[in-house]
């Protein structure tokens, strides 16, 4: 389905948000929490880890603060086998972003994001290494980086380099309301990046933001936005519907896949990043869309049973074992 350059040195290079998650260990409202655990955070960074754990060769482009939090992020990624030669250290005093996570009974969760003047938003276009990007089968970028300059220009430059070098561009809208001044502004930049991408993986809510910009006042429809993006040159449009599974649109047709309904869900944080890792790993290995969606759903199901995003994402062996012992829901 996708034509990846199998001779490329890296399977995927991820670009964007690399932060710290601090999640409550107490299962209750945040105001009553007293114990917390620190993990890697940020959708592109979590996806990079999840991809690496599935035996992909992964690189990362981004920026972290020159302090203990920034070094924690860099060391964690490096420990997971990810190339961090292009994860830069900020020299202008910007701090690594922090997300505080509240976890309640039944898998309910909520987060507070501290994103003012974060180091990852100060990655500059001049710091993008074209030769590094050309070494990848795919470049994964996140919509959050489009919310502020100079990171916005850095992403646009990186994608332009990838397109010119026939490196597959993967776009995760990664919409975080508190990062944008308005949904309308988000729609402008997310739509612009969507039409430049080869593979788009997002939630229905994220596609609605793009849709509302492209078709203002018109009732939302998955098929309309997918058809529009395919006509603009996208190859795969993957719209996730949470517990109801995912629908993938391509020029070969529409493929629907349910999710795994499982017991013991701790939180939903990280599900999307792990889903992307399973889905993309399958595509890179030449698997069909039906299998790719099932593998993505399995990776997500495993992750939401753990307390973190990055640590809870599965290894390839864990993923294979889960898929052989669980069945996708047919209801």
C-alpha positions in Angstrom: 0.0 0.0 0.0 2.7 2.5 1.1 5.9 2.7 -0.8 8.6 3.2 1.9 12.3 3.4 1.0 13.4 0.1 2.6 17.1 1.1 2.2 16.7 4.1 4.4 18.8 4.0 7.7 15.9 5.0 10.0 12.4 3.6 9.9 10.9 6.8 11.4 12.2 10.1 12.6 9.8 11.9 14.9 9.8 15.6 15.3 8.2 17.8 18.0 7.0 17.7 21.6 9.3 16.0 24.1 8.2 16.8 27.7 7.7 15.3 31.1 4.5 13.6 32.5 3.9 13.7 36.2 1.0 11.4 37.0 -0.8 10.9 40.3 -0.2 7.6 41.9 -3.4 8.2 44.0 -6.6 7.2 42.2 -8.6 10.3 43.1 -9.2 13.9 42.2 -6.0 15.8 41.7 -6.6 18.0 44.8 -6.4 15.0 47.0 -3.3 13.5 45.4 0.0 13.4 47.3 2.1 10.9 45.4 3.3 11.3 41.8 5.5 9.5 39.3 7.6 11.1 36.6 7.6 9.8 33.0 8.5 10.8 29.5 5.7 12.9 27.9 4.7 14.5 24.6 3.0 12.7 21.8 5.9 12.6 19.3 8.3 11.4 22.0 5.9 8.8 23.3 5.3 7.6 19.7 9.1 7.4 19.2 9.5 5.2 22.2 6.5 3.0 21.2 8.0 2.6 17.7 11.4 1.7 19.1 10.0 -0.9 21.4 8.4 -2.6 18.3 12.0 -2.9 16.9 11.9 0.1 14.5 15.0 2.2 14.2 14.0 5.6 15.4 15.4 9.1 15.5 14.2 12.2 17.1 14.3 16.0 16.3 13.4 18.4 19.0 14.5 20.7 21.8 14.6 20.3 25.6 15.7 22.6 28.5 19.1 22.8 29.9 18.2 21.4 33.3 17.3 18.1 35.0 14.0 17.8 33.3 15.5 18.2 29.8 18.3 15.8 30.6 15.7 13.3 31.9 13.9 13.4 28.5 17.1 13.0 26.6 18.5 10.2 28.7 15.2 8.3 28.6 14.9 8.4 24.8 18.5 7.4 24.5 18.0 4.5 26.9 15.1 3.3 24.7 17.5 3.0 21.7 16.4 6.2 20.0 19.0 8.4 18.2 19.0 11.8 20.0 21.8 13.4 18.1 19.2 16.0 16.8 17.4 16.5 20.1 18.9 19.9 21.0 19.4 21.7 24.3 17.8 25.1 24.6 20.3 27.9 25.4 17.7 30.7 25.9 16.2 29.7 29.2 13.0 28.0 27.9 11.8 25.1 30.0 10.6 21.6 29.2 6.9 21.3 29.2 5.1 19.4 32.0 1.8 17.6 32.1 0.2 16.8 35.4 -2.1 13.8 35.2 -5.2 13.0 37.3 -6.3 9.4 37.4 -9.7 8.3 38.8 -11.6 5.0 39.2 -12.7 3.3 36.0 -10.0 4.7 33.8 -11.2 8.3 33.9 -8.3 10.8 33.6 -7.7 14.5 33.1 -4.5 16.5 32.6 -3.2 20.0 33.2 -0.6 21.1 30.6 2.1 23.7 31.3 3.1 24.9 27.9 4.1 28.5 28.2 7.4 29.2 26.4 8.3 25.5 26.3 11.7 24.5 24.9 10.2 22.3 22.1 8.3 25.3 20.7 11.7 27.1 20.1 13.2 24.6 17.7 14.3 26.8 14.7 14.1 26.2 11.0 17.9 26.8 10.8 18.4 23.9 13.2 16.7 21.4 10.9 19.3 19.1 9.3 18.1 18.1 5.8 20.6 15.2 5.4 19.3 13.7 8.6 15.7 13.7 7.4 16.7 12.1 4.1 18.0 9.1 6.0 14.4 8.1 7.1 11.7 6.0 5.5 9.2 8.3 7.2 9.0 11.6 9.1 6.4 12.0 11.8 5.3 15.5 12.8 2.8 16.7 15.4 0.2 19.5 15.1 1.2 21.0 18.5 4.5 22.2 17.0 2.5 24.3 14.5 0.9 26.4 17.3 3.9 28.8 17.8 6.9 30.1 16.0 9.7 29.3 15.5 8.7 25.6 15.8 6.0 26.1 13.2 8.6 27.1 10.6 10.9 24.3 11.6 8.1 21.7 11.0 7.2 23.3 7.6 10.8 23.2 6.5 11.3 19.6 7.7 8.2 18.4 5.8 9.3 20.3 2.7 12.6 18.5 2.8 10.9 15.1 3.4 8.6 15.6 0.4 11.4 16.6 -1.9 13.4 13.5 -0.8 10.4 11.1 -1.1 10.4 10.5 2.6 6.8 9.5 3.7 5.2 12.3 5.8 3.1 11.2 8.7 0.9 13.8 10.5 -0.6 13.5 13.9 -2.8 16.6 14.6 -2.2 16.1 18.3 -4.7 18.9 19.2 -4.3 20.3 22.6 -6.8 23.1 23.2 -4.6 25.0 25.7 -1.8 25.3 23.2 -3.8 27.2 20.6 -5.5 30.6 20.9 -8.5 29.3 19.1 -9.8 26.2 17.3 -10.2 28.3 14.1 -6.4 29.2 14.1 -5.7 25.5 14.8 -7.9 24.5 11.8 -5.9 26.8 9.5 -2.5 25.2 10.3 -3.7 21.6 10.8 -5.5 21.7 7.5 -2.5 23.1 5.7 -0.3 20.3 7.1 -2.9 17.6 6.5 -2.8 18.2 2.7 1.0 18.0 2.7 1.0 14.6 4.4 1.0 11.1 3.1 -0.5 9.5 6.2 -2.8 11.2 8.7 -3.7 9.6 12.0 -6.1 11.5 14.2 -9.2 11.3 16.3 -12.6 12.2 14.9 -12.5 15.4 17.1 -9.2 16.4 15.5 -10.6 15.9 12.0 -13.6 18.0 12.9 -11.3 20.9 13.6 -9.8 20.6 10.2 -13.3 20.0 8.6 -14.8 23.1 10.3 -12.0 25.3 8.7 -12.4 23.7 5.2 -16.2 23.4 5.2 -17.5 26.1 7.6 -21.1 25.7 8.6 -21.4 22.3 7.0 -22.3 19.2 9.2 -19.3 17.1 9.9 -18.8 13.9 7.8 -15.9 11.5 8.0 -16.2 10.6 4.3 -16.3 14.2 3.1 -13.0 15.1 4.9 -11.3 11.9 3.9 -12.3 12.2 0.3 -11.0 15.8 0.2 -7.7 14.9 1.7 -7.2 11.9 -0.6 -7.9 14.1 -3.7 -5.2 16.5 -2.3 -2.6 13.7 -2.4 -2.8 11.9 0.9 -2.5 8.1 0.7 -4.0 7.1 4.1 -6.5 8.9 6.2 -7.0 7.1 9.6 -9.9 8.4 11.7 -9.9 7.0 15.2 -13.2 6.6 17.1 -12.0 5.5 20.5 -13.7 2.4 21.8 -15.6 2.2 18.5 -12.4 1.4 16.6 -11.0 3.2 13.5 -11.9 3.8 9.9 -9.1 4.1 7.3 -9.7 5.7 3.9 -7.4 5.2 1.0 -7.6 5.2 -2.8 -8.2 1.4 -2.5 -11.3 1.9 -0.5 -12.5 2.0 3.1 -11.4 -0.3 5.9 -13.2 -0.4 9.2 -11.7 -2.1 12.3 -13.1 -2.4 15.8 -11.1 -2.0 19.0 -10.3 -4.4 21.8 -12.7 -3.9 24.7 -10.7 -4.9 27.8 -11.1 -4.8 31.5 -8.8 -3.1 34.0 -8.3 0.2 32.1 -6.1 2.5 34.3 -6.2 5.6 32.0 -6.6 6.5 28.4 -3.4 8.7 28.2 -1.0 7.4 25.6 -3.5 5.2 23.7 -3.2 7.3 20.5 0.6 7.2 20.5 0.8 3.4 20.9 -1.9 3.0 18.3 0.2 5.0 15.8 3.2 2.8 16.6 1.4 -0.4 16.0 -0.3 0.9 12.8 2.8 2.4 11.3 5.0 -0.6 12.2 2.7 -2.8 10.2 2.6 -0.5 7.2 6.4 -0.2 7.1 6.6 -4.0 7.1 4.2 -4.2 4.2 1.1 -5.4 6.0 -2.4 -4.5 4.9 -4.6 -1.9 6.4 -6.8 -4.4 8.2 -3.9 -5.9 10.1 -2.3 -2.5 10.7 -5.5 -1.2 12.4 -5.8 -4.3 14.5 -2.1 -4.1 15.6 -2.6 -0.4 16.4 -5.7 -1.2 18.5 -3.8 -4.0 20.3 -0.9 -1.6 21.2 -3.4 1.0 22.5 -5.3 -1.7 24.6 -2.0 -2.8 26.3 -0.9 0.8 27.0 -4.2 1.9 28.8 -3.8 -0.9 31.3 -0.5 0.7 32.5 0.0 3.9 34.6 2.3 5.7 32.1 2.3 6.3 28.4 5.9 5.5 27.4 6.7 2.8 30.0 3.3 1.1 29.4 3.6 0.8 25.6 4.3 -2.8 24.5 7.3 -4.6 23.2 6.9 -6.5 20.0 6.8 -9.8 21.9 4.1 -8.4 24.2 2.1 -7.1 21.3 2.2 -10.5 19.4 1.2 -12.4 22.5 -1.8 -10.0 23.1 -3.0 -10.3 19.5 -2.8 -14.1 19.6 -4.8 -14.3 22.8 -7.4 -11.6 22.3 -10.0 -11.0 19.7 -11.3 -7.8 18.2 -14.8 -7.0 19.2 -17.4 -7.8 16.6 -20.3 -6.0 18.3 
